[in-house]
Amino acid sequence: MVVNNAKEISPDALVSKYSDIDPFLIRKWEHIFTMFFDRNASHQVDWGDFYLVTKKVRDIYGAESVQTEFAKQSLSALWEGLCKLADSDKDQLISIDEWIGLLAKFVHKTEPKWFKDYQNYMFKLFDVSCDGVMDLAEYTDGMNTYGYSSHECEEAFKKFSVDKKGNYTPTITPETWNTYFHQLFYSTNKNDLGNHLFGVLHF
């Protein structure tokens, strides 16, 4: 049994601690860590967090669904890849500091394979129909996996699913998703649409 000695660190405290990194990035990284990885609210990420995601996928899509099988196959590999890159003390736990340390390494570099694998995993998880595009219903189901309400999903999707003229488009392509995914993790421009890829940001 893992004994949790982690202490919660507020976003403001993290901004102060990592003063050499853009505060907007720190707040986004903390948000992603809390909402999408630390599923058991331990303030650390372990394999149990990834297992909880698999369980939620099964609850939403069904035990025999393509999405559940995909989650089972992908999350184990993603966890191993994350540990290799970020688990500096080899304790099979990823702290918020290790998470920030990992992302900070690639601010001005090409993202590692783990990042691209996670990016592709999320798109495929959401693309239930496997038709190569994502619509609002699919996005909503995928975000429900992480505890977002249908209203929050619709608000976010309508904010970023627009063409170059700002007109609403009903589907997102993998190319657009990849652009937005990079913006979510690494853009310091608060006007970039990708900031709202995983729910509308209010900071």
Secondary structure as GFF3:
##gff-version 3
##sequence-region A 1 203
A	DSSP	alpha_helix	11	17	.	.	.	ID=ss1
A	DSSP	alpha_helix	23	32	.	.	.	ID=ss2
A	DSSP	pi_helix	33	37	.	.	.	ID=ss3
A	DSSP	beta_strand	44	45	.	.	.	ID=ss4
A	DSSP	alpha_helix	47	61	.	.	.	ID=ss5
A	DSSP	alpha_helix	66	86	.	.	.	ID=ss6
A	DSSP	beta_strand	94	95	.	.	.	ID=ss7
A	DSSP	alpha_helix	96	104	.	.	.	ID=ss8
A	DSSP	alpha_helix	113	126	.	.	.	ID=ss9
A	DSSP	beta_strand	134	135	.	.	.	ID=ss10
A	DSSP	alpha_helix	136	144	.	.	.	ID=ss11
A	DSSP	alpha_helix	150	160	.	.	.	ID=ss12
A	DSSP	beta_strand	171	172	.	.	.	ID=ss13
A	DSSP	alpha_helix	174	186	.	.	.	ID=ss14
A	DSSP	three_ten_helix	193	196	.	.	.	ID=ss15
###
